């Protein structure tokens, strides 16, 4: 019996060596892949699988299966239109949906993908009401392969890593999934993957199932206590603003600098929104020893890209059951949507420096699906990309300001001493012909709303030629800033939008036609302010 502790002590270094050896094999295999050949093979497999479905019969996919890639792709692009979610809902999903006792039930079998769809990812609805994205078993397996390759490349590039001598804290959505009937479940994509992860990962993943199923605020408190009491937490995975909230809560509870409270925290895996507006806060939380950061581009529809340790940008990941097409952003209409016959190109025909809307064909039955994300290729070998935001623009006055530009403007301001912007949203004020910014400010932020508005205006004038011209011509007036305290924007998201935690995010550009979302935040802040003596919200 006395040998058991010794065996346990020996098992950790042995397991570490075993995992790193396997990681080297997987990493080398990942790096050796030909992305263009992979895309050709994936399209062939998807066409073959989809040919037996109702969608496949509608578009004659079986006729394309035996053809060489160039001809098959030409006919595929010619026959199958680019679709949005609402198009798919109308054409293929709605007929299978029913409401029973106020509960939505959606059952898809052999509609756009062979067999029954077991899961639906209920999207966070950053810029629209929630959607139900099909999530097949093939897509589940593809996402697992992507996560495995991400981990393998990290361990291979960082031989001193002790990541798997501890646990990864996964900040997923609520794992208490919705039963849609007939064995079909819906919920946050991160929650589905956490709840149904392979059993062999259990020793390396936190939190426990009970904590993972808690409501967001209660879960956040539990996770903070877990981080402070369990020194084996080596990594955190989640959306940047929620990771920051968790780390701040740890600092409040521990009353010491985070590097002292979390000495073994090695890695932060983040995705879902750009890190740029939040980078300063991470710098403040870890002034001396910063954990490693890896960026992902995940979505309910596909695992699209991830960053390798030691590289400054993400690589497109065209190996995981998804065929990519790209539409130049200048081809999008005023709503940021491509026409059904927009001139899309495959991966091998993309150009560096050009901004594209991403079109996906997936192993969950989405065919030429306009996902709503935009990217820019910065290199062809490797396939480095930068996430440039949603294809929604700040464009009610035809100025075409992108999400990447507004995030860069905020990130630039955060580099100035005395400015501390923690979160934000910007939208149009149609009647006033100006932009309305709501900035969630840290306690140490010293600048006035007027000064912040001037600085944001100057930043966009520098970055966007159309905006600069319209401002100079008087077609757009100077922007207005409303500063609010940091916690208020999250209370608004919970109470008004009904979205908090998990994969939900604050939209940085108001997607509504007349800026209704940003106005609702201003009204919410005004109503909250009325309860505080001497408080005023000016606009």
N, C-alpha and C positions, 0 to 999 in steps of 0.2 A: 504493500500500500504506500510505503514511503517513496517509491519511485515515481508515483503519479505526478507530483509537482515538478520533478525533474524533467519528466517527459513533456509536461506542458511548457516548461521553460525552453526546451529544445525545439518544440514544434514551431514556435514563431519564426526563428531564423531559417529553419528548414523550409517552412511554407513560403517565406519571403524569397528565398533563392529559387524555389520551384516556380513561383509566380513570375519572377523576373526573367527566368529562362523561357517560359512560355510567352511572355510579353515580347521578347526579342523576336521569336518566330513570327508572331502575329504582326508585329510592327513592320518587319521586313516584307512580309506578304502584302501588307497594306501599301507600303511605299513602292512596291514593284508593279502595282496594277496599272494598266493602261486605261485612263478614264474614258477615252473615246470608244475603244473596243467594248468596255463595260456598258456604255450607253447603248451601243448597237445591240448587244446581246440582251439587255434588259427590255428594250422595245420589242424584240422578237418574242421573248417569253410573255410579256404582257399581252401582246396581240393574240398569241395562242391561247392564253388563259381566258381572255375576254371574249373570244370568238363564240363561246357557247352560251353567253348571256343574252338577255333581251337587248341590251345596248349593242352587243356585238352583231346580232342579227340586223338591228336597225341600220348599221353602218357597214355591213359586209366585211367585218374584220377577218373572217376566215379566208377571204380571197387574198389578203395581204400576207398571210403567214408564210407561204413558201417563197415569197419574193426576196431578192437581195435588199439590203438596208436602204439604199438610195431610192429605189422605186417604191418600196413599202412605205417609207417615210413621206415621200412626195404624195402618194395617194391618201395616206392617213391624214396629213395636213389638209389635203383638198376636201376630204369627205367629212371630217369631224370638226365642228366649229369649236372655237374657244368658248368656254362656259364659265359663268360665275356660280357661286353657291345657289343663288336664287333660281338660276336656270336649271341646275340639277334638281333642286327641290320641286320645281314645277313639272319638269319632264319625267323624273324617275323616282323621287322620294315621296312626294305628297300623297300619292295614291295608296301607299303602304302605311300611312300614319293615321292613327285614330286617338281620340281623347276618351278615356274611361275614368270616371270619378275624378276629373281634374288632372289626371296623369296622362302624359303623352306616351304613346306606344308606337314604336317604329320598328318594322320588321322587313328587312330586305333579304331576299333569297333569289339568287340568279338574275338579279336586275342589272347591275353594272359590274358585278364580280361573282364568280361561281361559288355556290354554297351560301350558307347563312352568315350574315355579318353579326359577330357575337358582341361587339362593343361599338358604342358611339362616343366620340370625344366631344363633350360639350365645351365649346370654345369659351374663352374668357370674355369675348365680346368687347375688345378694346375699342373698336370703332363702329360697332354695330350690335344689334341684339344677338343673343347666343345662337350658335349654329350647332347642328348635330353632324359631325364628320364621321363617315364610316371608318372603322378601325378593324381590319381583318386580322386573322391569325398570321398571315404572311407578313403584314405590316408590323405586327408585334415582334415577330422573329427578326425582321430587318432592323428594327430599332435596337434590339438587343445586340445584333452584330455590330452596329455602329457604336454603341456604348462600349462594347468590348474592345473595338479597335482604338477608340479614344483613350481608354485606360491603358491599353498595351503600348501605344506610342508614348504616353506620358511616362510610364515606368521604364521604357527602353531609353528614353532621352534623359531621365533623371535617375541614375543608378543608385543614388543615395536616398531615394524616397523610402519613407516608412509608412506610406499610405495604408497598406494592407496589414500593417501590424496594429491597426485600429479600425475605426468605422468611418463611413461617409454619412453625414447627416443630410438627408434628402428632404428639402422643403417643398413637398408636393401639395396638391390640393387635397380636399377631404376625401379619404378613401372609403367613406360610407357611400357607395355608388347607388345610383337610382335603378331600381328593377323596372324595366320596361315591359316585362312579360315575355313568355316563350324563351326564357333563358338569356335574354338580351339585357345588357347593362349599359348605363351611360354615366359619364362623369368627366372630370378633368383628366386630360391625357396623362399627366404626370402621376395622378392618383391611380389610374388603371395600371400603369407600368410598375408602380411601387407595390400595389396590392398583389399583383400576379407575377411578381419577379420569381425567378428560379430559386428553389430552396437552398441551393449551394451558395447563394449570395447573402442569405440571412445573417451569417456571422459578421458580415462586413457593412451592413446597412442599419441605420437608425433613422427615425425612432421606431419603437415597437408598434404593432398594429393598433393597440388601444389609443395611443397618443396620436397616431396618424389620422384617426377618424374623428378627432375632436374639432369643434368649431375653431375658427382661425385665432381669435384673441386668446382663448384658453390654450390652444396648441402653442402659440408663440411663447407664452409664459413657461409652459412645460419644456419647450426646446431650450430656452435660456437656462433654466435650472439644470437640464441635462448637459449642456455644454460646460457649465461651471463645475459640475460634480463628476463628469466622466472625462478623464484626461485622455481617453483613447479615441476621442473624436478627432480625426486627422484632416477631414475635409468637409466642406459645405457645398451643396448644390441647390441653386434656386435663382430667382429673379432679383436683380441688384437692389431695388428699394426694400424688398422684404428681408434680404440678407442684412442690409444696413440696420433695419429696425431690430432684428434679432441681436446683432452685435452691440447695438446701443443699449438694449435691455440688459445684456450681460454686463456691460460696463457699469450700469446703474446698480445692479444687484451686487456686483463684486467690489465696487468702489476702488478699483485699481486699473491701471492701463491694461488694455486687452492683451498685449504680448505677455504680460505676467499672468493674466487669468487663463489664457489659452496658449500655453507654450508649445503645444504639439500640433497646433493648427497649421497645416502645410499647404492646403490647396483650396481655392474657391472656384467652383465651376459655375458660370453664370450665362444666362441667355434670356431671350424674350424681349429685351429692349437694350438699347445702346448703353454701354458703361460710361460713356463720356460725361454725361451730366452728373454722375455719381462718383467720379474718380477722386475728387477732392475730399469727399467724406471718408473714403477708404484710406486716403493718405493721412487724414487726421486721426482715424481710429488706429492705424498702425504706423506711427511716425518713425520707428526705428527698424522694425523687421516686418516687411510685408510678405504675406503668404504668396504662393504662386497663383496666377490667375489663368484660367482657360475659358475661352468664349465659345459658345455653341450657337447654332441657328436651328433650334428645334421648332416644330409646329405640330399641330394635331394631324396635319396632312402628310408630313414627311420629315425625316431627319436630314437636313440639307447641308450643313457645314459644321466643321469644328476646327479648333486651333490646336496645333501641335506645340508641345512644350519647347520653348526656345525660339518660336516664331512669332512675329508681331501681328500676324493677321490669320484669319480663318482660311481653311482650304475648303472648296466645294467638295462634297462627298457624293459622287455620282455612282455609288456602288450598291445602294441599299433599296432595291425594288422600286425605284422611281426613275422615270425618263423625264429629262429636263428640256424645256424650250424657253426661249427668251424673246420678249418683245421690247424693242427700244422704247424708252419712256416718252420720247417725242411723238410716238404713235398712239398714246393714250388719249382718250377724250377728256372733256372738261371735268368729268367725274372720276378720272383716274382709272378708267376701264378700257381695255382693248376691244376693238370691234371683233365680232366672231371670226372674221377672215383676216385679222391683222397679220402682217408679215413676220411671223415668228421664225426663229432660227434655232437649230440644234446646238449643243454645246460646242461642237467642233468648228462652228462658224461665228462664234462670238468674238468681240474685239475688246482689248483692254481700254480702260478709260471711259467706256460708254456705260450709261446707266440703263438697266433692263428691269422690266417687270417679269416675274418668274411664272412660268406656266408648267404645270405638273401633270403627268400621267402616272398613276400609282397602283400598287398592288393591293389597294383597297377599293378599286372601282371608280376612281376619279379620272376622267379622260379629258386631257387638254384643259385642265382646271386653272383658272386665274386665282392664285392664292392671295394676292394682295401685298406681297413683299417685293421690295426692289433691292437690287444689288448692283455693284460695279466690280468688274474684274480688274485687278491691279497687276496681275501676272498670268501668263499662260502656262508656265512651267516653273514652279508648281502652280496649280489653279487657285491662286490667292484671290479672295474677294473681300469686299467690305459691305456690310449691311447698311443700306442707305435709307432704310425706313419703310413705312407703308407707302403704297402708291397713291395715298391721299396727299394732296398738296394744300398748302395755305394759298388758295387761289381764287377766292371769291371776287377779287378785283383784277383777275388775270395776271397776277404777279408770279405764280408758279414757284413759290418758296417751298422747298422740300423739308421733310422731317429732319434729314441730316443737317440741313443748314440751321434750323432753329435749335437743334441740340448742340451744334458746334458753337452757336452764339452764346448759349447758356454756359457751356463748358468754358468758353473764353472768359466770361465774366467771373466765373468761380476761381479763376487764377489771379484775380485782383484782390489784394488785401482788403478786408472789410466787407466783402461780398460773399454771401453764403446762401446759395439757392439750392434747396434740398429736393424740390420737385416742382413741376410746372405744367401748365396747359395754356395754349394760345388759340384764339379763334377770331372770327371776323365780327365787327360791329357794322352791319350793313348800312344803317342809316347815317352813321358818322364817317363811313368810309375809312376805317382804321382797324388796326389789330388790337385786341384786348388780351393782355397777358395776365394770368394769375400765377404768382410766384409764391411757393411755400418757402419761407425764409427761416434760417436758423437763428438762434438767439443772439449770435454775435454779428449778425448782418447789420451794418451801420448806414448804408446808403438809403436815400429817400426813393420813393416810388418814381418820382420825376427823373431823378438821376439814372435809375435803372432803365427806365423807358428810353432815355436818350442813348444809353450805351447799347441796348439791344437794337435800336434803330440804326445806329452807326455800324454795328456788326453785320446786319443784314444788307445794308447798302454796300458794304465792302464785298460781301460774298455773292450777291445775286444782282446781276446787271438789270434785269427787268424791274426788280424792286427799286433799285437806285433810280432808274429812269422815271418810274411812276411817282416816286417821292419828289423828285426834282420838278416834275410837271404838275404836282399838286393833285394827281389822281388818287393817291393814297395819303391820308393825313398821318401825322406823327402818332405812334402807338401810345397806349395807356397801360400802365402797370397797376395791379392791385396786389399788394403784399399781404399774405396771411401767415399765421403760424403753422408750423409743419404738421402738427397733428390734425388740424382742421381739414386738410385736403383728403386725408384718409377717412375721417368721419363722414365727409361728404360722399366719398366713393362707396362706403358701406351703406349709408342711410338713403342716399338718393339713387345711386346706380345699382345698389345691391351687389357690389363686387368688392371683395377684399381678400388678399392672401392668395396662396397657390400660384397659378399662372396669370391671374388677373393683374392688369397694369393700369396706371393712369395714362390715358391717351395724351400725347404731347401736342397733337394737332386736333382740334375739335372737328369731328367729321360731319356735324350737322349742317344743314343748308345755311342757316342764319345765326350760327353761333349759340344755339340753345344750350349746349352743354356747359360752355364756359360761363354763360350768363347764370345758369342755375347754381354754379359754384359761387359766383359773386353774391347772389341772393342768399345762399346758405350761409356765407360768411357774414353778411349783414345781419341776418336773423340771429346768428350765434353771438355777434357783437353786441346786440341789444341787451343781452343778459349780463354784460360787463360794464360797470360804471366807467364813463369817460371814453369808451371805445367808439371809434368811428371807422367806417369803410368808405373811402372816397373814390369816386370815379368820374 
